[in-house]
């Protein structure tokens, strides 16, 4: 019988900010082809856990490993993931396409025409000239998702990916995420919407707020 291969392993992680305990003995294991949900009230540590997994914050105690490499020791940042955490810093005077083009070419990617298909995949018109600063919240969220997937990552870390979307938009993104799961990607998402969690997630972890 084959042993499960966990892509992300969070082991007994603690994180404090001054006297405020945000993460307390957090442990989870995540494998490809599954969607994991994080639920909890504001301040319960969901975003902090995401930032710790991605290498943006270090653990006070415990370890985070990705493909067997310990974050902060064997590698500094999670590079093999598409990430939505908080509000992405898009260039407000540029179009959606030119924002993606700028980020894409930083990594010397040659096929810029591919970005049109990425935008269309998340429900944005790739030829739209409107500057991002005039986008609705839902449109900015779709652009954030396009940025997260544009390099075809095996891992998606998504903090409130449905934020600002209308009913049809939510249904479209749910369908898209299930498609990503069926392509054997690992997805971890946080949502305040219980229906998102129930429909999408194979496993759910509830975060508790500990306070000081």
C-alpha positions in Angstrom: 0.0 0.0 0.0 1.5 3.4 -1.1 2.0 5.9 1.6 0.4 9.3 1.0 2.6 12.0 -0.4 1.9 15.3 1.4 2.9 18.4 -0.5 2.4 20.8 2.4 3.0 19.8 6.0 2.4 22.2 8.9 3.6 20.8 12.1 2.8 22.2 15.6 3.2 25.8 14.4 2.9 28.7 16.9 3.0 32.4 16.0 2.7 35.3 18.4 2.7 39.1 17.8 3.9 40.6 21.1 1.5 39.2 23.6 -1.1 38.2 21.1 -1.1 34.4 20.3 -2.4 34.1 16.7 -1.4 30.5 15.9 -1.3 27.8 18.6 -0.1 24.3 17.8 -1.4 24.3 14.2 -0.9 21.0 12.3 -2.3 20.1 8.9 -1.2 17.9 6.0 -2.2 18.6 2.4 -1.9 16.5 -0.7 -2.5 17.2 -4.4 -5.9 16.8 -6.0 -7.7 18.1 -3.0 -9.2 21.3 -1.7 -8.7 22.3 2.0 -10.8 24.9 3.6 -10.0 27.2 6.5 -12.8 28.8 8.5 -12.9 31.0 11.5 -13.8 34.5 12.7 -11.7 37.5 11.8 -8.5 37.5 13.9 -8.4 33.7 14.1 -5.2 33.4 12.2 -6.2 32.3 8.7 -4.3 34.9 6.8 -1.3 34.6 9.2 -1.2 30.8 8.5 -1.3 31.5 4.8 1.6 33.9 5.1 3.5 31.4 7.2 3.0 28.7 4.6 4.2 31.1 1.8 7.3 32.2 3.7 6.1 35.8 4.3 6.2 35.2 8.0 8.4 32.9 10.1 7.2 30.4 12.8 8.0 31.1 16.4 7.8 27.3 16.9 7.1 24.3 14.7 7.8 23.8 11.0 6.2 24.3 7.6 7.5 22.0 4.9 6.7 22.1 1.1 7.7 19.0 -0.9 9.9 18.0 2.0 11.8 21.3 2.2 11.5 23.4 5.4 10.4 27.0 4.9 12.9 29.4 6.4 15.6 26.8 6.3 15.7 24.9 3.0 13.8 27.6 1.1 12.8 31.2 1.9 9.6 31.6 -0.2 6.9 29.4 -1.7 7.6 29.9 -5.4 5.6 27.1 -6.9 2.2 28.5 -5.8 -0.4 31.0 -7.1 -1.3 33.2 -4.2 -4.2 35.5 -3.2 -3.6 37.1 0.2 -5.2 40.5 1.0 -5.4 43.1 -1.8 -2.9 42.6 -4.7 -1.0 45.7 -5.6 -2.1 46.2 -9.2 -1.0 49.2 -11.2 -4.3 51.2 -11.1 -3.8 53.2 -14.4 -3.1 50.1 -16.4 -5.5 47.6 -17.9 -5.9 44.0 -16.6 -3.9 42.6 -19.5 -1.0 45.1 -19.1 -0.8 44.4 -15.3 -0.5 40.6 -16.1 2.0 41.3 -18.9 4.2 43.3 -16.6 4.3 40.6 -13.9 4.7 37.9 -16.5 7.7 39.5 -18.3 9.5 40.0 -15.0 10.1 36.3 -15.0 11.1 36.4 -18.7 8.1 34.5 -20.0 8.0 34.7 -23.8 4.4 33.9 -24.7 2.5 37.0 -23.7 -0.4 36.1 -26.0 -1.2 33.3 -23.6 -2.3 35.9 -21.0 -5.4 36.6 -23.1 -6.6 33.0 -22.5 -5.8 33.4 -18.8 -8.0 36.5 -18.4 -10.8 34.9 -20.4 -10.6 31.8 -18.2 -11.5 33.9 -15.1 -14.3 35.8 -16.9 -12.5 39.0 -17.8 -12.4 40.5 -21.3 -8.7 40.4 -22.2 -9.1 43.3 -24.6 -10.8 45.6 -22.1 -8.9 48.9 -22.0 -10.5 50.1 -18.7 -7.8 50.8 -16.0 -7.8 48.5 -13.0 -8.5 51.5 -10.8 -12.0 51.7 -12.2 -12.7 48.0 -11.7 -15.4 46.7 -9.4 -14.3 44.6 -6.4 -15.4 41.5 -8.2 -13.4 42.4 -11.3 -10.3 43.0 -9.2 -10.8 39.6 -7.6 -11.0 37.9 -11.0 -7.8 39.7 -11.9 -6.1 38.5 -8.7 -7.2 34.9 -9.6 -5.8 35.4 -13.1 -2.5 36.5 -11.6 -2.5 33.5 -9.3 -2.9 30.9 -12.1 -1.0 32.6 -14.9 2.2 30.5 -14.4 0.2 27.2 -14.1 1.2 26.5 -10.5 0.6 23.1 -8.8 -0.5 24.9 -5.6 -3.1 27.6 -5.0 -3.3 29.5 -1.7 -6.5 31.6 -1.8 -7.7 34.0 0.9 -11.3 34.8 0.3 -11.2 34.2 -3.5 -15.0 34.9 -3.9 -14.8 38.3 -2.3 -16.9 40.9 -4.2 -18.3 38.4 -6.8 -22.0 38.2 -7.6 -24.0 35.0 -7.5 -23.0 34.1 -11.1 -19.4 35.0 -10.5 -19.2 32.8 -7.4 -20.7 29.8 -9.4 -18.1 30.4 -12.2 -15.1 30.5 -9.8 -16.4 27.4 -7.9 -16.5 25.5 -11.1 -13.1 26.8 -12.1 -11.6 25.7 -8.7 -13.1 22.2 -9.0 -11.5 22.0 -12.5 -8.2 22.9 -11.0 -8.6 20.2 -8.3 -9.4 17.6 -11.0 -6.1 18.6 -12.7 -4.4 17.3 -9.5 -3.6 20.7 -8.0 -3.5 21.4 -4.3 -5.8 24.2 -3.2 -6.1 25.8 0.2 -8.7 28.4 0.6 -10.3 30.6 3.3 -13.9 31.7 3.0 -16.5 33.3 5.3 -19.1 31.6 3.1 -20.0 28.2 4.5 -21.6 27.2 1.2 -18.2 27.7 -0.6 -16.6 25.5 2.0 -19.3 22.8 1.8 -19.3 22.7 -2.0 -15.6 22.9 -2.6 -13.6 21.4 0.2 -12.5 17.8 0.9 -11.3 18.7 4.4 -12.0 21.7 6.6 -10.0 23.1 9.4 -11.6 25.5 11.9 -9.3 28.3 13.3 -9.9 29.6 16.8 -9.2 33.1 18.1 -7.1 32.9 21.3 -6.5 36.6 21.9 -3.8 37.6 24.4 
